[in-house]
């Protein structure tokens, strides 16, 4: 995952190949077609942000399925030890040249997770947010096109919807982001559709609900679960921002990773919501976690955070129908697994 730029970056060969459609890659492999990677067990996949929370779970699953995985991450919020073997970790910022990485690894699919994911940070520094989530992502897309990538899977966010007028949210709901983070994700979606069409790459865009689970850090999009747990762990009262009646849809990290994997074989040139479809208030979430850790005091409340939305719940019917995916871990079991991980640290 990305936030700030590290002092040291890998050296990239500044290759200048001509932008060509992704179909040129397949002409280098006689007898293969665009659909070939989907029918093979072994696919070469590059995961940006693969050392982070969601990325590390995804990489584990991809390796279990027999794929070859290269991770590109600047480790500003991710951790090298989160990346399982035999995946290759390249410490690199997506805003810097990527040609040497693509030249050496020749990925067939790019799964793009690297992002500035903090809503508050996007408000205080929108330029930094845009430099990663828009400029950096364009760099990924253009380099993917130069080196014949077959498909791009872009992980967007429910933040693109803003405060909805009607719930649950469908893929046709109006896009009205309320923060620079949500705006940058919306712009990233548009660039995905535009550039993938222009360069002949397939794409799938996934809009996840609030992802939670083991390895999640306190900074990031929808990181309320680890924020509460960290406060409990050090004996400090967690603050509920607002009245606690705001609602969210929570999706367990392994369920989200499975949705991404399902997108390797299906959902070309489509956008999908990925959530549990269950609305949970932040107050209820606080009580569930407090019960799991044995916290005895009552919750404390603070002011609302700028950019936060009031209610959100996803309709994932299209993902279930088209991707052959469904959420398997309910909130009670997911929170129990998450608390167990926190207590084992």
Secondary structure, DSSP 8 states (H G I E B T S, - for coil): --SS--S--------------THHHHHTSTT--TTHHHHSS--EEEEETTTSHHHHHHHHHHHHTT-EEEEEE--SS--GGGS-TTSEEEE--TTS--HHHHHHH--SEEEE------HHHHHH-HHHHHIIIIIIHHHHHHHHHHTT--EEEEE--GGGG-S-SSSSB-TTS----SSHHHHHHHHHHHHHHHHHHHHT-EEEEEEE-EEE-TT--SSSTTTHHHHHHHHHHTT---EEESSS--EE-EEEHHHHHHHHHHTTTS-TTEEEEE-----EEHHHHHHHHHHHHT--S--EEE---TT--SB--B--HHHHHHH-------HHHHHHHHHHHHHH-
